[in-house]
Amino acid sequence: MSPHDTLLSTDRPHAGWRHAEPGEERRSLADVHSSVSVPKGGLWFRRFLAFVGPGYMVSVGYMDPGNWATDIAGGAQFGYTLLTVILLSNLMAILLQSLAARLGIATGRDLAQACRDAYPRPVGFVLWIACEIAIIACDLAEVIGTAIALKLLFGIPLIGGALITAADAVLLLFLMHRGFRFLEAFVIALLTIIAGCFIVQVIAAQPPVAAVLAGFLPSAEIVSNPAMLYIAIGIIGATVMPHNLYLHSSIVQTRAYERTEAGKREAIKFATADSTIALMLALFINASILIVAAAVFHTSGRTEVAEIEQAYELLSPLLGLGIASTLFAVALLASGLNSTITATLAGQIVMEGFLQLRIPNWARRLITRGIAIVPVVIITWIYGERGTAELLVLSQVILSMQLPFAVIPLVSFVTDREKMGRFVVSRWVGVLAWIVAAIIVVLNIKLLIDTFFS
């Protein structure tokens, strides 16, 4: 082979992997792979619209019930100061999700398949176990959040609400049967409901604009105040979800873009724009939760509010808007339903990618949901509702522990020219990605230390 041929081989995105580019039998989410048509030619906006959807499905994980407690506590205790932390964590998420989309489009592999192709089997097995634990922890938060919402809206006991969440397996099967585009539309509809609920609450709260804008500026107090730093780390730790990186790298491949260099470059551009816009919506939701908590609880001196049910009970009386608490619970229920859909898909992607094991969607969903429901029922039965609040915090700690197992492989892949070929990220993006990965790892380690030893 000539030196010229060798150079060309490193430009091919599949040159550095153990196996050649995945064939039909190894496609990620094979039943919906390339199922969404992309217009050829014409206005760029029509082509961009064909790529809209995966970013919004990913954004669900950044506003799931597990995030609500940290945002509420941050706003109630420290006003608007931690808005800058929400902004920082969102910018980190935008970068990492763009890298996940690039990996999937450029190599034809989702992150799970990439790990299987790049690492020895024992390493891949450890990564698979870590990811499965993260998905169960995420599902745990969704079960608790949905059960709390059902209790607040309909008076259903937490144990009953947790058991009802098993029925979402039927919902997912129905949506998938209608097509992937229909599934995306359902997710976007629920996101619209969540956004609408918080728009009403923010308008009713009438937060001072100057104080809100100042909250997005960095403050030295965040680092110097240990209590504030603890919640700040919690916000970052609860924001970036490891299973979202696996999910995004797969669902971007549902688009029937041309599998050429030009087609992939355009797909990367549009997929990145889609996820960036969608994550700005997630920024709005998370910021709104904190802003409402700051305007309603912090301002009135109720700085001890840190749990979802406390916020629900006090929101309407303190805000003076009878429907405020109901809107809060409706948004929580929509968030829980949305999160179950994306966690299910992530579970399927992880199992198929790491193990090449395919089981029916309903079976996968019932297994994962059952593992999450059992501890919720047991804890609620033994310790009451207070126990579920502590279980919600524990789920976020577990997620934090698993995050490096997804972020480090992703960044190592997209910065490797042998694996990515001409789609490798630029040097400055690579440096920034490693800095973000290091920040996340260090902050999560500190969060774990503070959680277990403080």
C-alpha positions in Angstrom: 0.0 0.0 0.0 1.4 3.4 -1.0 1.7 6.3 1.5 -1.0 8.0 -0.4 -3.4 5.1 0.1 -2.5 5.0 3.8 -3.4 8.6 4.1 -6.7 8.0 2.4 -7.5 5.1 4.6 -7.2 7.3 7.7 -9.7 9.7 6.2 -12.4 7.1 6.2 -14.5 7.3 9.4 -14.5 3.5 9.8 -10.7 3.0 9.3 -9.9 3.0 13.0 -12.6 0.7 14.2 -12.4 -3.0 14.9 -15.1 -3.8 12.4 -16.0 -2.1 9.1 -18.8 0.4 8.8 -22.0 -1.2 10.3 -24.1 -3.1 7.8 -27.9 -3.6 7.9 -27.7 -6.2 10.6 -25.9 -3.8 13.0 -27.8 -0.6 12.3 -28.8 1.3 15.4 -32.6 1.2 16.0 -32.8 -0.9 12.8 -36.6 -0.7 12.6 -36.5 3.1 12.2 -33.1 3.6 10.7 -33.2 6.1 7.7 -37.0 6.1 8.0 -37.4 9.9 7.9 -37.0 11.3 4.4 -34.8 14.3 3.7 -35.6 16.5 0.6 -32.9 16.6 -2.0 -32.2 20.1 -3.2 -34.6 23.0 -2.8 -34.7 25.4 0.1 -32.3 24.7 2.9 -35.0 25.4 5.4 -37.1 22.4 4.2 -34.0 20.2 4.6 -33.4 21.6 8.1 -37.0 20.8 9.1 -36.4 17.2 8.2 -33.7 17.1 10.9 -35.9 18.7 13.6 -36.9 16.3 16.2 -34.0 14.3 17.7 -32.7 17.4 19.5 -36.1 17.9 21.3 -36.1 14.2 22.3 -32.6 14.7 23.8 -33.6 17.9 25.5 -36.2 16.0 27.6 -33.4 14.5 29.7 -32.3 18.0 30.6 -35.6 19.0 32.2 -36.7 15.7 33.7 -38.1 15.4 37.3 -34.6 14.8 38.7 -33.6 18.4 37.8 -36.6 20.0 39.4 -35.5 19.6 43.1 -32.0 21.2 42.5 -33.5 24.1 40.6 -36.2 24.7 43.3 -33.7 24.5 46.1 -31.3 26.8 44.3 -33.9 29.5 43.6 -35.5 29.3 47.1 -32.2 29.5 49.0 -30.1 31.9 46.8 -32.5 33.8 44.6 -31.3 34.3 41.0 -27.6 33.8 41.6 -27.4 30.2 40.3 -28.9 31.1 36.9 -25.3 31.4 35.7 -24.7 27.7 36.7 -27.8 26.7 34.7 -26.4 28.6 31.7 -23.0 27.0 32.1 -24.3 23.5 32.3 -26.6 24.1 29.3 -23.6 25.3 27.2 -21.7 22.1 28.3 -24.7 20.0 27.2 -24.9 21.8 23.8 -21.3 20.9 23.1 -21.5 17.3 24.2 -24.7 16.6 22.3 -23.3 18.1 19.1 -20.3 15.7 19.5 -22.7 12.7 20.0 -24.6 13.7 16.8 -21.3 14.0 14.9 -20.2 10.6 16.0 -23.4 8.9 14.9 -23.6 10.6 11.5 -19.9 10.4 10.6 -19.3 6.8 11.6 -22.7 5.2 11.3 -22.3 4.0 14.9 -24.1 5.1 18.1 -22.0 5.5 21.2 -22.7 2.0 22.5 -21.7 0.4 19.1 -18.6 2.6 19.1 -17.5 1.5 22.5 -18.0 -2.1 21.5 -15.9 -1.6 18.4 -13.1 0.3 20.1 -12.5 -1.3 23.5 -11.7 -4.9 24.6 -14.7 -6.9 25.7 -14.1 -6.6 29.5 -14.0 -2.8 29.1 -17.1 -2.8 27.0 -18.9 -4.9 29.6 -18.0 -2.5 32.4 -19.2 0.4 30.3 -22.5 -1.4 29.5 -23.1 -2.1 33.2 -22.4 1.5 34.1 -24.8 2.7 31.5 -27.6 0.3 32.5 -27.2 1.5 36.1 -27.5 5.1 34.9 -30.7 4.3 32.9 -32.3 2.6 35.9 -31.4 5.6 38.1 -32.9 8.0 35.5 -36.0 5.8 35.3 -36.2 5.9 39.1 -36.4 9.7 39.0 -39.1 9.5 36.3 -41.2 7.1 38.3 -41.0 9.3 41.4 -41.7 12.5 39.5 -44.7 11.0 37.6 -46.1 9.4 40.8 -45.8 12.7 42.6 -47.6 14.5 39.8 -50.4 11.9 39.8 -50.8 12.4 43.5 -50.8 16.2 43.3 -53.3 16.3 40.4 -55.6 13.3 41.2 -54.9 12.4 44.8 -53.5 9.0 43.9 -51.1 7.6 46.6 -47.5 7.5 45.6 -47.4 3.7 45.6 -50.4 3.6 43.3 -48.9 6.3 41.1 -45.7 4.3 40.8 -47.6 1.2 39.8 -49.5 3.2 37.2 -46.3 4.3 35.5 -45.8 0.7 34.2 -48.6 1.4 31.7 -46.3 3.7 29.7 -44.9 0.6 28.0 -48.2 0.5 26.1 -47.9 4.2 25.2 -44.4 3.8 23.8 -45.5 0.8 21.7 -48.4 2.8 20.3 -46.2 5.8 19.4 -43.4 3.7 17.8 -46.0 1.8 15.8 -47.2 5.1 14.3 -43.7 6.0 13.2 -40.7 7.8 14.5 -41.9 11.2 13.3 -45.1 10.7 15.2 -43.1 9.9 18.4 -41.1 13.1 18.0 -44.3 15.1 17.5 -45.7 13.7 20.7 -42.6 14.6 22.6 -42.5 18.1 21.2 -46.2 18.5 22.1 -45.5 17.7 25.7 -42.5 20.0 25.7 -44.8 22.8 24.5 -47.2 22.1 27.4 -44.3 22.3 29.9 -43.1 25.6 28.4 -46.6 27.0 28.4 -47.1 26.2 32.0 -43.9 28.0 33.1 -44.5 31.0 30.9 -47.8 31.6 32.8 -46.0 31.1 36.1 -43.1 33.4 35.3 -45.5 36.1 34.1 -47.5 35.8 37.3 -44.4 35.8 39.5 -43.2 39.1 37.9 -39.5 38.7 38.7 -37.4 41.8 38.5 -35.8 41.8 35.1 -32.5 43.4 36.3 -32.1 40.8 39.0 -32.8 37.9 36.5 -30.2 39.2 34.0 -27.7 39.7 36.8 -28.2 36.1 37.8 -26.8 35.0 34.5 -23.5 36.7 35.2 -20.8 34.8 37.1 -20.5 35.5 40.8 -17.5 34.7 43.1 -20.0 33.9 45.9 -20.9 30.7 44.1 -17.4 29.3 44.9 -16.9 31.0 48.2 -20.2 30.0 49.7 -20.0 26.2 50.5 -23.8 25.7 50.6 -24.2 27.6 47.3 -21.4 25.6 45.7 -23.0 22.3 46.8 -26.3 23.1 45.0 -24.4 24.5 42.0 -22.5 21.2 41.6 -25.8 19.4 42.0 -27.4 21.4 39.2 -24.5 20.6 36.8 -24.5 17.0 38.0 -28.2 16.6 37.4 -28.2 18.4 34.0 -25.9 16.3 31.7 -27.4 12.9 31.4 -25.2 10.0 30.3 -27.9 8.1 28.5 -28.7 11.2 26.3 -25.3 10.8 24.6 -26.1 7.2 23.6 -29.6 8.3 22.5 -28.6 11.2 20.4 -25.9 9.4 18.5 -28.5 6.8 17.5 -31.6 8.8 16.6 -29.9 11.2 14.3 -29.4 8.2 12.1 -33.2 7.9 11.6 -32.8 10.6 8.9 -32.4 9.3 5.3 -29.5 11.7 4.4 -27.1 10.8 1.7 -24.3 8.7 3.2 -21.6 10.7 1.3 -19.1 13.1 2.7 -21.2 16.1 1.6 -24.5 14.5 2.8 -22.9 13.7 6.2 -21.5 17.2 6.6 -24.9 18.8 6.0 -26.6 16.3 8.3 -24.1 17.2 11.1 -24.7 20.9 10.5 -28.5 20.5 10.7 -28.5 18.0 13.6 -26.3 20.3 15.6 -28.6 23.3 14.9 -31.6 21.1 15.9 -30.1 20.1 19.3 -28.8 23.6 20.0 -32.2 25.2 19.5 -33.9 22.4 21.5 -31.4 22.7 24.4 -32.1 26.5 24.6 -35.7 25.4 25.3 -34.3 23.2 28.1 -32.4 26.3 29.4 -35.6 28.3 29.5 -37.5 25.5 31.4 -34.7 25.0 34.0 -34.2 28.8 34.4 -38.0 29.3 34.8 -38.1 26.7 37.6 -35.4 28.5 39.4 -36.8 32.0 38.7 -40.2 31.1 39.9 -38.7 29.6 43.1 -36.6 32.7 43.6 -39.5 35.1 43.0 -42.0 33.3 45.1 -40.1 31.4 47.9 -36.8 33.3 48.3 -38.5 36.7 48.2 -41.1 35.7 50.8 -38.4 34.2 53.1 -39.4 30.6 52.5 -35.8 29.6 51.8 -36.3 26.1 53.2 -38.4 24.9 50.3 -36.4 22.2 48.5 -38.9 19.5 47.5 -41.4 19.3 44.7 -44.4 18.8 46.9 -43.5 21.7 49.1 -43.3 23.9 46.1 -46.7 22.7 44.8 -48.4 23.4 48.2 -47.0 26.9 48.6 -46.9 28.1 45.0 -50.6 29.2 44.6 -51.0 30.8 48.1 -47.7 32.8 47.8 -48.1 33.7 44.1 -51.8 34.6 44.5 -52.8 32.6 41.4 -55.1 29.7 42.0 -54.1 27.7 39.0 -50.3 28.1 39.5 -49.9 24.9 41.5 -52.0 22.9 39.0 -49.9 24.2 36.1 -46.8 23.2 38.1 -48.1 19.6 38.5 -49.2 19.4 34.9 -45.7 20.4 33.7 -44.2 17.8 36.1 -46.5 15.0 34.7 -45.6 16.0 31.1 -41.9 15.9 32.1 -42.2 12.5 33.6 -44.1 11.0 30.6 -41.6 12.5 28.1 -38.6 11.2 30.1 -40.0 7.6 30.1 -40.1 7.6 26.3 -36.5 8.7 25.8 -35.1 6.5 28.6 -36.8 3.5 27.0 -35.2 4.2 23.6 -31.8 4.8 25.3 -32.1 1.4 27.0 -32.8 -0.3 23.7 -29.9 1.4 22.1 -27.5 0.5 24.9 -28.5 -3.1 25.0 -28.4 -3.6 21.2 -25.2 -1.6 20.8 -23.1 -3.2 23.6 -24.5 -6.8 23.4 -26.0 -7.0 20.0 -29.0 -8.4 21.9 -32.5 -7.6 20.6 -35.5 -8.1 22.7 -39.1 -6.8 22.2 -39.6 -3.2 23.1 -42.4 -4.0 25.5 -40.2 -6.6 27.3 -37.3 -4.2 27.6 -39.6 -1.4 28.9 -41.3 -3.6 31.5 -38.0 -5.0 32.8 -36.5 -1.5 33.2 -39.6 0.1 34.6 -40.1 -2.9 37.0 -36.6 -2.4 38.4 -37.4 1.3 39.0 -40.9 0.7 40.4 -39.9 -1.9 43.1 -37.6 0.3 45.1 -40.0 3.2 45.0 -42.8 1.0 46.3 -40.6 -0.5 49.0 -39.2 2.8 50.2 -42.6 4.5 50.2 -44.1 1.6 52.1 -41.4 1.6 54.8 -40.4 5.3 55.1 -43.3 7.1 53.7 -43.2 10.0 51.2 -40.1 11.5 52.8 -38.2 8.4 51.7 -39.0 9.0 48.0 -37.6 12.5 48.2 -34.3 11.1 49.5 -34.5 8.4 46.8 -34.8 11.1 44.2 -31.6 12.7 45.4 -29.9 9.3 45.4 -30.9 8.7 41.8 -29.1 12.0 40.8 -26.0 10.9 42.7 -26.0 7.6 40.8 -26.3 9.4 37.5 -23.4 11.6 38.4 -21.3 8.6 39.1 -22.0 7.1 35.7 -21.4 10.3 33.7 -17.6 10.0 33.1 -18.2 6.5 31.6 -20.1 8.1 28.7 -18.4 11.5 28.4 -14.8 10.3 28.2 -15.3 7.7 25.5 -17.3 10.2 23.4 -14.7 12.9 23.6 -11.9 10.4 22.9 -13.7 9.1 19.7 -14.5 12.5 18.1 -11.0 13.7 18.7 -9.4 10.6 17.1 -8.7 11.2 13.4 -8.1 7.5 12.7 -11.7 6.8 13.9 -13.4 9.9 12.6 -11.5 10.6 9.4 -12.3 14.0 7.9 -15.1 14.4 10.4 -12.7 14.7 13.4 -13.4 17.8 15.4 -11.0 20.8 15.1 -8.2 21.1 17.6 -9.9 24.0 19.6 -13.2 22.1 19.8 -11.3 19.0 21.0 -9.4 21.0 23.7 -12.7 22.6 24.8 -14.4 19.2 24.9 -11.7 17.7 27.1 -11.9 20.8 29.4 -15.7 20.3 29.7 -15.2 16.5 30.4 -12.6 17.3 33.1 -14.9 19.9 34.7 -17.8 17.5 34.8 -15.7 14.7 36.3 -14.1 16.9 39.0 -17.4 18.5 40.0 -19.2 15.1 40.1 -16.4 13.6 42.3 -16.8 16.6 44.6 -20.6 16.1 44.6 -20.2 12.5 45.6 -17.7 13.3 48.3 -19.9 15.9 49.8 -23.0 13.7 49.5 -21.4 10.7 51.3 -19.2 12.4 53.9 -20.9 15.8 54.7 
